[in-house]
């Protein structure tokens, strides 16, 4: 995919000279929201309007539809992100432009919708909602601002229909990746998900795996934790399980051109997980003969990482050591806008980063990964 884009599209609102002078960035994790519960209706068949009103969504996590732990703010978002015209944080394009895209000189923003049809037990309903979300991304966001690109949301628990949705959207320049969540019914390396990877590889699209999701299981190996902070820390634990599954099930051996992005779960754990996988693979590789090489080699070739949340060790050289292992060319800048743990672009990197690495992290790596020039 080779898409042309401009650093300041005609649809962007005007900015002053100071803003124009800021480093251009790609924000690889922006969360758009719907302004109302019925905003998807134009993209859904009438039967689903009635179904949702009568029966609801019935997610795999049956205790409730929303997150199991209350956030400090509604929608896990910043207080100052409420649009002046009303609606949830992240639901207004004009306010997103004014508060985030323009002042931070975001020339590429990747949308990662979270409140979608993923994690719904009724797979037909899940498919309909995911497809509607994709239409909504085009209608409300990507067609209105050339800086924004969508993620193809798929009903991940139904591999064949998910693959069909990817093939339906393949070639549409509104989309730059496929979006999955890390908490699924089974680990993401399992064969039920392989049709998704086949279709993504065929389309030349990377697969983003965002932290969170509803798979019907507790977020720890032994049950539900007591505090929200455990939920937040648990994001990286879930991603480690996802990555181990993908590598050991042989996903990257089968789909050799597949690229994946670990989104919003940190990356400081990547070296230690890889070292442990390598050590055990050397001793137990007879169990997984389809895994032909060191897991660390596979991870370093096929995996990209977003910076949010960026690890913050007391000694910055420790952070640089981790990034050197991961690869400066594999990091994608992200803010998590409009969520409360938003990363301010000017404060993410500590002193001592070379101009070349800074430019790659803020924009160059994303352009290369997504095939944008």
Buried (B, 14 or more C-beta within 10 A) or exposed (E): BEEEBEEBBEEBEEBEEEEEEBBBBBBBBBBBBBBEEEBBBEBBEEEBEEBBEEEEBEBBBEEEBEBBBEBEBEBBBBEEBBBEEEBBBBBBBEBBBBBBBBBBBBBBBBBBBBBBBBBBBBBBBBBBBBBBBBBBBBBBBBEBBBBBBBBBBBBBBBBEBBBBBBBEBBEBBBBBBBBBBBBBBEBBBBEBBBBBBBBBBBBEBBBBBBBBBBBBBBBEEEEEBEEBEBBBEBBBBBBBBBBBBBBBBBBBBBBEEBBBBBBBBBBBBBBEBBEBBBEEBEEEBEEBEEBEEBBBBBBBEBBBBBBBBBBEEEEBEEBBBBBEBBBBEBBBBBBBBBBBEBBEBEEBBEEEBEEEBBBBBBBBBBBEBBBBE
